[in-house]
């Protein structure tokens, strides 16, 4: 009898143990989240929003996978997406980077979620959705937006009576005038990191080359033989004499500092950099979009720059919770907090407002993005990495004098063949 | 006790290694197998395919990647850069370091040798990434080097890292500055092990410094010479950090090395098959070099 009682007791103990385990598992949903900002200022912002979210949804637990910076993130997310350990929610760039992730078949299409929450999705700025659409489906929710523009020193422009140039000729005239008036290197640029080259070339190719040809070539279905590419590269080379010495030897932050110090008058920068310029510049500044190129066939009102956004894994066990998290993150309130804490421009309408900006220039930036007729993807996001690399390295070698525009395009065509084999 | 055990072993028909010995080696064999030998073999297999890290599908290309490797001008540039790296490293990290070690161990300089030793060794303790950041500042158009050169007249604003002709040499010389202290230290330790009688005897016999160095020190540090040579040469063909942080292989591919190019192919351009092929090339080069050096220096057997 004693034995039976003991057995029963033991059995009950085991039973109660298992029930508590299942109960707690039901209570707390675990979502893994992978982003790429271990550093200031975005790291603390992410932590803050996650904290707020967990407070508002006590049944959901956000587990952040150790964030890593830019390039390491690219590698790690590639590895993770191919593994069984794919994070539930993660950040992605739009364009070809996102396309590669989507190609794995492990990213959840979000059209239903968007349709089910029209009030929320209606607040996201229209032009930002496109870069996350693949095969007619929406795979990412745009989160922060950006644009690449020429910042200029307004004080100097006013002093010399210069206007924002709309065409290439006007642009060159402006540069010449600046050079004659005590600015031997009116543009500052740093091409040591290749992407800086691609930001010039991406925008310039879009301005110059027939959009249909570009679309076909970037999709690796063309042949990159259009004369427009050579012309674009030559126009790019034309800028060299107005730039600081050996732009290949310095990085972009060096170029930005030359602008902030007032040594250069122009610098091609991202709108997201406003905060950094703001902290240092003691002059008035503004920006203009890349001027139209001679013989240009592309729409000169497009703006280069692609949004970053959030994606949800197709293998996520709690897609509703994940969607809830994304909606919480990309909301007017938390978008405003992002702009306030990090200076990045939120894609949510109204999030960038006089209260959240650190300078009214950020409001101008949003106006500029809204005014643009379309989005030109970053070149290294728009075309296969091998081809993009040929453009970027070619741009560097154009400046060192090792290659001519024609030779660079030969390399691009060789890269195209390799890219097709992938 | 000892005697008993030996007799017991001899008593058996054949002298067999006890099975427990295999058990002790087993974990290491597994680890080496999984993390070193298996990847090497799989890598050979990968060279036959084109594939991306994103997808699980591989396209068979046979010897296509090897053909590509042989005709790729960037491979030629990378190899040339690695050879420069190797030759200059041998000059500084092996030959000059040995000379330096001998000088520092000379009784005449003993008084200051601690100071110099420490000075030479400090760079070794700094992480390569930080060293590269430091050199970026020094070599920038408005950096220290140009300010120094401007003292000799004119305003020098060369961007040393931005020119195809100079970028790789910047990386090489940075690396010498960084690593010389280490090899010097290794030689010092070995020179200190040379019995002083030998050197004194030579001195009494009238050998001058150079003779003492060539006839006594050099032959006696041969083992260390071999070790340093192998690590320096194979290090020069595997070099990655220095170049990657300082120039990223640019401008264009002018300062790339095999390892940097391989990394670029694998992780930037996502051409895993071709990256594997470059890895094989590096593997082959290192094996050949190690075997040649072993043969030439005839050490390892005492």
Interface residues (C-beta under 8 A of the other chain):
Chain A: X71 X74 X75 X78 X79 X81 X82 X100 X101 X103 X104 X191 X192 X193 X194 X244 X245 X246 X247 X248 X249 X250 X254 X385 X386 X389 X393 X394 X396 X397 X399 X400 X402 X403 X418 X421 X422
Chain B: X50 X52 X53 X54 X55 X56 X59 X61 X64 X68 X139 X140 X141 X157 X158 X159 X160 X161 X162 X163 X164 X247 X248 X250 X251 X252 X253 X254 X264 X267 X268 X269 X270 X271
